[in-house]
Amino acid sequence: MGVAMKGKLIFITGASAGIGAATAMEFARHGARLLLCARRVERLQAMDAELRDAGATDVFSFQLDVQSREAVDAAIAALPEAWRAVDVLVNNAGLSRGLKKLYEDDVQDWEEMIDTNIKGLLYVTRAVVPGMVERKQGHVINLGSIAGHIVYPNGAVYCATKAAELFISDGLRIDLNGTPVRVTSIDPGMVETEFSSVRFRENAERAAKTYENIEALQPEDIADAIVWAATRPAHVGIQTVVMTCVAQASPYVITRGKL
């Protein structure tokens, strides 16, 4: 029998838009309790009523930038007692900046990607997983990327951060062996979200070209995979899910236009 999500406490980072918001909505439909954080807390607050209407048992939102270890530690420590026993952690917060050759790239962009995609994931994981081990119950679901499997031109540092996420997931799974805590990496290809807008610093025209003439994955597709992994029977460990739209065979083999 699968693991029921009704009443389970689901902690989602970067939950204010895109995959994070879609994942919150999908877990809400399963009757989960939602612990949501993001830098843009006003967006989380705007989602509250809709999530409750969809079936969420309860919702607690707070502002957090996972790049700051001090902020992560303080925020987790300050959670009300009823919101501390996390059943499923979805490490979704992440971003990409720029698309340039490594030797011409902006070092500040590197810092932001490394601080969010690697260090932020580690900070949140370190704060939450000990409780899962103590309670002998939990599931960590990390949002990776096909970029963690195959490097693409002008994306060396972003790809490196997602390769790190994959290896962190694998290493954590090994470290947790002997406990019931599960670890999954969900690694999508092209997903039509704010990702490209963030990468190109709100250059809407350039971002739109990323998804031009292609039926890309949607946030709801990834949310469906995340919830599917979380609801597998307790003895089933989904280690890695790599998913792309049909038109994408690899990060740089893409067919545009009607298939």
N, C-alpha and C positions, 0 to 999 in steps of 0.2 A: 504494500500500500504506500502511496506517495505521502510526502510530508505536507500536511495541511498548513496553510499560512494564516488562517483565521486566528486573530489575537496575537500572532507572532510580532515581535518588535524588529522592524526593518530599518536600518540606518543607511541612508543614501547621501553621499557627498556630491557636491556639484549638482544639486537637485532642482535648480531653478529654471532649467531649460533643456531642450534637446533630449538626449538619452536619459538623463537623470529624471527629468519631469515625466517622461513617458513611463519609466520604470516605477516611479511613485504611483502613477495612475493604475498601472497593471497590478501592483501589489494591493492597492486600495480595493480593486475589484475582487480580490481574494479575501477581503476582510482583515487585512493586516493593520497593525499599529505602525505609524510612520514617524520616524525621527529624521528630519531633513535639515541639511545645512547647505549654505552657499554664500558667496560673497555678497550677492544681491538679495538680501533678506526680504525686501519689499515684494519681490517676485514670488517668494515662497508664501508670504502672507496672502497674496492674491490667489494662490492655488488652493488655499485651505478649504473653502466651502465646496469647491468642485470635488476635491479628494474625499471629503466626508460624504457627499452625495453619491459618489461612486461606490462607497461601501467601507471606507477606512474606519476602523474601530475608534481611532483617535489619531491626532496629528500634533506633533511638537516641532516647531521650526526655530532655527537660530542662525545667526550670522557667523561665518567662519571662513577664513582664508587658510587653507591647509598648508600653504608655504611656510607658515610660522609655527615652529615647534611649540613655543611658549603658548601661542593662542590655542593650538590643538589640545595641549595638556590641560590648560585652564578651562576650556569649554567642556571637555569630557568630565573633568573633576566636578564641574559646577552643575551637571545634569541632575535634575530631581531623581530621587531614589527609584521612582517608578519607570524611569527611562534609561536605566543603566544596563539592564540585562539584555543586551543585543543578541538576537537570534541569527540575523543575517546582516552582514556588513557588505554594502555595495560600494567599493572604492571606484567611484565614477569620475571624480574631479580630475580634470586634465586639460591640456591645451597644446596647440602648436603655434609657433611664431615664425613667420617668414618662410621663404622657399628660395634659398641661395646656395651657391657653392660654399663648402666648408671654409675655404681659405679667404672668402670674401664676406663671411657672415657677421652678423651683429652679436657680439658676445653677450649683451644684455638679454637677447632672445634666448640664448643658451641657458643663462641663469634661470630665467623664468620657467622654461620647460623642465629643466632638471629639478628645480625647487618644487614644482607642482607635481609632475608626473612620477618622479622617483621619491624624493624626500617627503612630499606630502602624503603619498601612499604609505610610506614606512611609518610616519608619525602616527597616522590614524590607526594603522594596523597594530602598532606597538601599544597604543592606548586601549584598544578594544579586545584583542585576542586573549590576553591573560584571563579575562573574565569568562570567555567561552571555555577555555581549558578547565578552569575551576568548576564551572557548572556542568562540564562534560556534554556540551551542546553548542552547536554553532556552525556557521557557513560563511566563508569569506569569498566574495565574488569580485574579482578585479576586472576593470575594463581595460583591455589591451587593444591591439590593432594588428592587422595583417602586416603593418609596418614593422612589427617586432619579429617577423619571420623573414621578410624580404626587404632589403634596402632599396629605396628609389632615389633617383637623381635629385640633388639639391635638398635632401631631407635627412642628412646623416645624423644630426643630433636628435631630432625628433624620433627617428627610427631607433636610435640607440636607447632612448628613454623607454620606448615600448618593448625593446628586447630585454631591458632591465626588468620591466614589469613582469614579463613572462618568466624570467629566471627567478625573480623574487617569489612569484606564485609557486613555481616548482620547488624552490628551496623551503618555503613555508610549509608546503604539503609534506615534504620529507620530515621537517622538524615536528610536525603535528602527528606523524604516524604513531599509532599506539593510543591516540585519542579519537573520539568520534567527530572531531571538527573537520569539516570538508573545505577544500580550496578549489576554486574554479577560475579560469581566465577566459573571458569572452572577447574574441579578437575579430572585430568586423573590418571589412574594407570600407569603401566609400559610403558614407551615411549623410543624407541631406539634413544638416543641422546648421547651427551658427558656427560650426568648426572652422569653415573657410573664412567666414567673416572675421573671426578672432585672429586667424592666421595672418590675414592681410590687413589687420587693424582697421576694420570697418569699411574697407574698400568694396562696396556692394557689387560693383560691376565686375571686378576681378573674381570675387567670391562666386558670383552666379555662373561664371564660365566653367567652374569645377563640375557643376551638375548639368551642364548644357547638353541636351539631346541624349540623355541617359536616364533610365529608370533606376535611380540609386536606391539603396536600402533606406528605410525610414526609421526614426527613433523607436517606433512601436515594434518594428521587427526585432530590434536588439532587446527591448524590454521583454518581449515574448520569450526570447532565448534565456534571458536572465532568470525569469520566473520559472521557466521550464526546468532549468538546472536546480533551482532552489527546492522545487517540489518533487524531485526524484525520491524514491524510497531511501531511507536513511543509510542503507548499506551500499548505495550506488554513488560513486564519486565521479562526477563529470570533470575531467581535468582541464581540457582545452576545447573550445568551440571556435573554429575559424569559419567565418561566413562572409560572403560577398553577394552583390547582385549578380544575376546571370550574365550581364554584359561585362563584368570585370573578372578576368582570369588571374590577374596579379596586380600589384600597385601600378604598373605601367603598361599592362596589356588590357585595353579597354575598347569596346566597340560602341561608337555613338550612332544614334539613329535607331530606327525601328528594326527589331530583330525578326 
